[in-house]
Amino acid sequence: MASVIQEKYIGYNYINKEMEIHPMVRLRILEILAEQNHTKYWLFKRMDMSYQNFNKIVNNETSSIRFDNIDKLSRILNVPIGDLFYQTTDESPE
């Protein structure tokens, strides 16, 4: 009998039970800020959102982000949208 791979989709987590692979999409905001010599506060003042939501996004503690916030981040940081993200197989923040 062929083995069946149990798969489950949770937010941005794709979990493959047989192989235990956990691909994650993460934001590179802190890295980009460091490269540009800017602070989180500098970005927060330009994002026009609550600090609680901003902090969750910046620290990769959210499972979703609105398209308009992705667009704002790209424009404020002057980077292509694709440069805001990277993919990892580790669930813990780097």
C-alpha angles and dihedrals in degrees: 000000000000117000115249119222111220110216130186132182116213116173104300092339115105106192121195105193095198097051099026093225116159111187111191133186112220134184120241095206098126091047092050092047090052091049090052095042092240129134131229087247091056090055095041092057090055099044099068097216138110115286090235093058093040092052092049091052095046093047094046092244096133132080095209140032129192118248091236090057091050088051092049092050091050093049097043094046091040094228132125113264091246091059090062092068142057132176126232136172092220120092094205118088115255 
